[in-house]
Amino acid sequence: MPVMAVPDRQTLHDRVLGVLGPAIAGGEYRPGDVLTLERIEQQFGVSRTVAREAVRVLESIQLVVTRPRTGVTVTPTERWNVFDPQLIRWRLAGRGRDAQLRSLTALRAAVEPAAAAQAAVNATDDQRARLAEVGRRLDATGRAGELDKFLDLDIEFHGLVLLASGNEMFAGLSDVVAEVLTGRTVHHLMPPTPEEKALRLHALVASSIAAGDAEVAEVAMRGIVAEVVAAVADPELR
């Protein structure tokens, strides 16, 4: 008698989240709309346990709240944990992508230049050396058009700058910046090869942090983010 495969509970939970999360984040459900565990079970053909697990994740991001005798209620957007990487991913995949990109890019413009300036003062020797190495590899992969490798290095580069700033609040935004960089690549919002100016500015950020020049590091990072701001504002520049 053949052995039947038992669906992995985590896979089922991810499947439910993969539909409900983007639907709520994309506005298909409005604040005040009510779901029930029974409805989730029936819609996805899952157990009560799996439905509860999916709802717990949505609650942790504050997309929904569970009330006795009411059910699972969609919350207003101002209550959402907008810094949650999973929510950012869902919003970038939906129809609100442009608005999400603009708000996230504005956040980067406010934080990353200041972080670069602080990194020039506070970075450890190991962080300065690693940033220089990542900057060199970033330039090489960018010029070669190796976008997957470039993305990984770009995420590491910006995360390093935030971490090296010595400011734990800045460092805590690393995952947010990583989602923005990933989202632009995944949704084909990046040029086929990185702009020459952007590559030069990344190299300048790395060298100025290595040299301890806070002013140049800040200006160079501001230039990087300004290019992103322009690209987000004008689809022709993406």
Secondary structure by P-SEA (a helix, b strand, c coil): cbbbbcccaaaaaaaaaacaaaaaaaccccccccccaaaaaaaccccaaaaaaaaaaaaaaccccccccccbbbbcccccccccaaaaaaaaaccaaaaaaaaaaaaaaacaaaaaaaaaccccaaaaaaaaaaaaaaaaaaaacaaaaaaaaaaaaaaaaaaacccaaaaaaaaaaaaaaaaaaaaccccccccaaaaaaaaaaaaaaaaccaaaaaaaaaaaaaaaaaaaaccccc
